[in-house]
Amino acid sequence: MQEKVSVVITTKNEEKNIENCLKSIQLQTWTNIEIIVVDNNSSDRTKELSRQYTELVFDKGPERSAQRNYGLIDIATGVYGMFIDADMILTPNLIETCVNEFLSNKPIALHIEEIVLGKGKLARIRRFERSFYSGTCIDGVRFFKLDDFKKIGGFDAALPPGPEDWDLDKRFKKMGRLTLVNSGSSVENWPLDDFIQSRGITRPRSLAGIFHNEDEQSLKGYLAKKSYYSGSMDAYKSKWENDSDIKRQLGFFYRYISVFLENGKWTRIINNPLSFVGVISLRLLVGFTYVSSR
């Protein structure tokens, strides 16, 4: 018998993304899934479209932490829980792979491979950059047992938006081992393959992960978003003062050197030198934006 998995999607005016997200959950090889949409007072058709896939559509705010806690603590009835954003698309084998990882290796929570979609130059650079972060302290868990999520108190809603995923990751890490999911059983003929390909990627058939269908942002818009979240880091640093992960997450040496070289990842740089130049250039711009906003 399949144990139930509760998937919580937080939304705010996501009518252009929500259907692909919900379709990807509906098309999972694991069938015992509870879909919960927690909306933050959308003014578009987000809730209307969501109700075509699930009856569990709610309003809650003001930020993602409160929305996720509401869905995962107050509403969810599954054994396992997972949270995603509305612009994310799950590969068809992902939830089955996550459950099997728990049954086989008994981690406390899972990191999941994430691939940035988009054909533009910025999207391609960010896709290459994101590939270095999977399973590191720059990543964040997304899948866990709901009882464990409740045990640690869910997301820290007192933290301003930005570092709440890192904070959750650290609290799970204190409880046990985190592992990375990135490969599962091969799945052919997925109805969303054409869409994924139109966004610059041909899906590896055994990939178990998340496609992040972000807007084709301008560089200015991307840096503005980073600047907005940079002000949240002081509270996070104060909470985890002198922690080794904080030094790596926010320090120069790890973010600009070590994370790209560890565990043999340096071979990707040799194979894609121009892409790596783009990544470092983008990281320097983000760093300058962070310092300038202080």
N, C-alpha and C positions, 0 to 999 in steps of 0.2 A: 504493500500500500504506500502510495506517495504521500509524504508529509507536506503540509501546506506551506507555501512561501508567500509572504505578504510583500508586495512591491509598492512603495510610496513614491508618487511623482508630485513634486512641488511645481506650481504654475503661477504665472502672472502674465496675462495677455499673450498666450502662446498658441493661438489658433493655427498658425502656419506650421508649427512643429508637432503639436500634440498627437495628431493622428498616426504619424509614422512611429512615434514612440509607443503608443498603445498597440498598434498593429504588431510591433516587434515583440511585445509581451504576449499578445494573443497567439502568436505563431511559434511559441516556445515548444521544444520537444518535451519539456516537463509540463504537465497539464494542470496540476493542482495549485493554481495561483490565484491569489486575492489581489485585485488591482485597486489601489486607493489613490485618488487624486485630491490633493489639498491645495486649493486655490486661494490666492490673495486678492480677492475682489476684482477679478478681471472685468474689463469693460467690453471685451470682444466675445467671440463664440467659443472660447476655451471650454467652459463648463458644459455648454450644449453639445459640443463634439465629444467630450469625455463621457457623457452619459450614454452615448451610443455603444460604449465598451464596458462600462461598469456603473452600478448604482451607487457606488461609494464615492461620491463627489461632495466635498465639503469646502467651506470658507474658513480661513484662519490666517492670521498675521501676527506681528507685522513683518517678520523676516523668516528666512529659510529654516533656522533652528527651531522656532516655534511651530512652523508648519510640519517639519519632519517629526518632531516629538509628538505632536498631536496624532499624526497618522500612525506612527510606529508604537506609541504607548497607549493612546486612548482608543484607537480604532482597530488596529491589526489583530488578527486572531490566529496567525500562522505560527509554526514552529521556528521558521527562519524569517528574517527581515532583510529588506534591501531598499535603499533610497537612490533615486536618480533624478535628474533634471529633465524637463520636457523636451529639450533639444538633444536628448540621447536616444540611441537606437541599439537594442540588444541583439547580438548575434543569436541565431535560433537555438543553439546548444548551450547558451550561457548558464541558465538557471540549473539545468540538469548537471552541468559540470561543477557548479558551485556546491550543490548538495553532495555530489559524489566525493568532492574534495573533503568535505566535512566528515563524511562517513569513513573515508579511507585514512585520512591523515590527522583528523581531529584538531584543526587549528582553532583559535579563539575568534578570528575574523579574517576576511579575505580582501586583498587588493585585487583589482580587476584591470586587465590590459585595456587601455583607452587610446583610441586613434582619432585624431582630429581630421574632420572632413573639410574639403574645399580645394579648388583648383588654383586660387590666387597665390601670389608669391608669399604673402604673410602666412596663409594657411599651410602652405608646404613647409615653411620654416618651422612653424609651431608643431606640425605633425612630426617632423624629424626630432625636434627638441623633446617632445613628450615621450618619445620612445626610450629616452635615457632614464626617465623618472620612475618607470613601473617597478613597484615593489620596494622603492627606497623611502626614506623619511620625507621626501617631497610628495610622495603619493598619499592616498588616504583610503581607509577601508570603506567598503560599500555593502558587504554581505556578512551576516552574523546570525547567531541565535537571538531571538527576541528577548528571551529571559536574561541573557547577558547584557543586552542593550539597556534593559530596564534596571539591571543591577548597578550599572555605572551611572544611571541617571539620565541617559540619553545625551543629547547635545547640551552644551552649556549655553543656555539662552542669555546669560549675563554678558557673554563675550560679544562685541560688535561683529557684524558680518565680515567675513574674510578668512580668518584662521580657524573657524569652528571645525572644519574637517580635520585639520592637523591635530587639534585638541582632542577630538574623539579618537583619532588614531592612537594618540599617546596613551589615553586611558585604557583602551583595549590592550595595548602592548604591555601594560603593567599586569594584565590578567593572564597573558599567555602568548602563544606564538602566532604571528601573522604570516600568511602565505599568499603567493601570487597565482591567480588563475589566468591563463592565456591560451590554452589549447584543450580541445575536447574531441568528441566524435565528429567525423566528417558529415556535413549536411549539404546536399545538392539542391538545386532548383528552389531557392528561397525567393519568395515574391518581392522582396525588397532589394534584390541584387542590382536591378537596373538603376534604382535610385542611388544606391551607394556608388555605383560606377559613374553615374552622372556627377558625383561630387568628388571624383578624382581617385577612387580606390577600387581595385578588384579584390573582392573578399576572399582571403584564403579559406578553403572549405572547412578546415579544422579549427579555425580561429574561434576561441571563446572569449569574447570581450565586448566592449562598448564603443560604438561609433559616436563621436561628439560632433553633432551637426550645427556648429556655431555659425553665425552670420559671417559673410565675407567682410570682416571688419576692415576699416582703414587703420593704418598704423596709429593715427592720432586718436581714434576711438579706443583702440586696444590699450594705449598708454594711459588714456584718461581713466579707463576701468581699473588699471593697476594702481593709479594714483589714489582713486577712491578707496580701495581696500588697504592701502599702505598705512593709513592712520589707525587701523585696527590692531596693528602688530604690538603696540606698546602694552596693551592689556594682556595679550597672549604671552609676551616675554616676561611680564611681571608674574603671571601665574606659574610659569615654568622656569623661574630664574635659575641660571647656571646649568640648565639641562643640556646634555651633549647634543641632542637632536636639534635644539633651538640654534645652537652654534652652527650646525651644518645647514639647517634650513635658511638661515638669514646671513650666514657668513660668506665671505668672498671665496675662500679656497675651495670649499666643497661645491658651491653653486656654479663656479666658473671653471673648475679643474677636475676635482676628484670624481664627481658624479658622472662625468663623461668618459672616465678612464677605467673605473673599477669593473671587476668581473669580466674583463675582456671586451668591454664596450668600445674601447679605443679602435677596434677594427672597423667599426662603422664610420669613424672619422676618416680613416684611410680610404675607405670605399666611396665616401661622399664629402670630400674636402670643402667644396663650395657651399654645400648645405650647412656644414659646421661653421663656416665663416659667417653665414647668415644668422645662425643661432647665437653665436657670441656677440655679434653686432646688436641683435635684439636684446640679449641679456644686459649689455652695457647701457642701452637706452632705458630699459626698465630700472636698472640700478640708479641711473642719473635721475630718472623721474621720482624714484623713492626718496633719494637724498634731497631733491629740490622741494619735495612736498613736506619735508619735516619742519 
